[in-house]
Amino acid sequence: MPSHFQVQDLVSQTSEMLVYRALARDETPLVLSRLRLEGDAVGRLRAAGVFDQALGKLKSLNHAYLRKVIDGAQEDGEGYPWVTSLWMEGKPLSECRVEEKEIRMLGKQFHALLADLGDSANAVNFDPDHILTVRTPDDQLHALFSIDYGRWFDDWSSGRSPGSGKSATAEVRKLLEGLAVRQLRLPKKVRKQDPIPFVEERSPALTGYEPPREPWLGRVMAWLGILISLGVIAWLTWQGTSRTKENPRKEIPVWKSR
């Protein structure tokens, strides 16, 4: 870790990243993120100019709703990247109780971010735990996003566009739906099973289709009727046989001509 930062305390820790609160030499409060990447990714970032290009592009991203990266480097030993940004007081979005009008306002902020960042928006971290919210003096709620730094450097080291394979639009839609369900306590939509795959969207008539119930009573009555019929036929046959034995059939005389 560079000597010109004074690390104060550990804020959060995952298997992929350590986040510290730090102070710069001029006592500016900073967020220092230390990334844990795969060995191959670290080696590829060490190649001439690769890390510098990734960091330069990352620092060039500038938006009112995005936490701006100030500096970064690779450690001399293990080669793990680290980046710094300004520390701001706020609460994670996951801990905020937001009203319906605020969800609409956040939706506008999210889409403004997507429109301005273009493809780079796919590398934004849309986890509510990593979205910082700040309230203005007039009690307006603003969101502050961060780039998913691990994904950014890993994709860059592999020659991929940062955030490739993800859809920022889909992530934002999922985030807003989650806010409506969790914060407003709306009932969750239960997706009913469709017996025929992929027809629910194309044929609304089949939505919520339930298979017919087994008509067990009707089937029992039908079998009972069949058994009674067979019993009656057997009884009539037996009666006919008994009468034939009691009254044997007499032979009819045959008249022969003389």
Secondary structure, 3 states (H helix, E strand, C coil): CCCCCEEEEEEEECCCEEEEEEECCCCCEEEEEEECCCHHHHHHHHCCCHHHHHHHHHHHCCCCCECCEEEEEECCCCCCEEEEEECCCCEEHHHCCCCHHHHHHHHHHHHHHHHHHHHHHHHECCCHHHCEEEECCCCCEEEEECECHHHHHHHHHCCCCCCCCCCHHHHHHHHHHHHHHHHCCCCCCCCCCCCCCCCCCCCHHHCCCCCCCCCHHHHHHHHHHHHHHHHHHHHHHHHHHHHHHHCCCCCCCCCCCC
